[in-house]
Amino acid sequence: MIHFNGFAVQETITTPLVTDVTHKYTKTLDYPESFAYLLFTGAGILSVLTFITLKHLNRFISDYNLVLISCIMGFVGFLVLIDYQDRVIEPWRFIIGFAIISVAFPFGRGVTLSLFS
């Protein structure tokens, strides 16, 4: 639930947040809609690379540890995305947090789906 909920929230708020030209949510992110498309394309590429990496890591790391690593990565990613100043999110912080969460999701999703099946 942590992985699916976290990614659903990220997936839902990314486009309105990065395309906030009226500065309703943030004072610093006001990119065109194509920037959100680039973020999601990057997330897809990171997911594919993560699944390839998982194929090799499964030989050395237990499923429990992979889920633990995923939860820690997701927690760190969301910490990076916290708005510590009022409505100011640096673009580099947003991209790094988005990337960390995009990698954490496939780590946990693949393992939890295989455990439940």
C-alpha positions, -999 to 999 in steps of 0.1 A, spaced: 0 0 0 29 24 8 43 20 -27 11 23 -46 -3 52 -25 30 71 -27 33 67 -65 -4 76 -70 0 108 -50 32 117 -70 15 108 -103 -16 129 -94 2 161 -82 32 163 -105 15 179 -135 -4 206 -116 26 213 -94 52 218 -121 29 237 -145 18 261 -118 20 293 -139 -4 312 -115 18 303 -85 -11 289 -66 9 260 -51 45 270 -55 64 302 -64 93 284 -82 78 257 -105 61 272 -135 72 251 -164 52 242 -195 32 210 -196 58 194 -218 82 194 -187 57 171 -169 58 148 -199 96 148 -197 95 139 -160 72 110 -166 93 98 -196 123 99 -173 104 80 -146 96 53 -172 133 50 -182 143 48 -145 116 21 -140 130 0 -168 166 4 -155 154 -4 -120 137 -36 -132 169 -46 -150 189 -39 -119 164 -59 -98 170 -89 -120 206 -90 -109 201 -79 -73 176 -107 -66 204 -132 -65 222 -114 -37 195 -95 -17 165 -110 0 130 -99 -9 125 -85 26 156 -63 22 145 -51 -12 111 -40 3 130 -23 32 153 -5 8 123 6 -13 105 20 18 136 39 29 142 53 -6 105 64 -8 108 80 26 139 99 16 124 109 -17 93 124 0 116 141 25 134 158 -4 101 169 -18 89 186 15 82 223 11 105 236 39 99 272 30 65 286 22 57 275 -14 93 273 -24 105 241 -40 138 243 -58 135 226 -92 166 205 -87 152 192 -54 119 184 -71 136 165 -99 159 145 -74 129 136 -51 108 126 -81 136 104 -94 142 87 -60 105 80 -57 104 68 -93 131 42 -85 117 32 -51 83 23 -66 95 -5 -89 118 -18 -62 89 -24 -39 62 -31 -64 79 -60 -81 88 -77 -49 54 -72 -32 35 -84 -63 56 -115 -64 52 -121 -27 14 -118 -29 11 -140 -60 
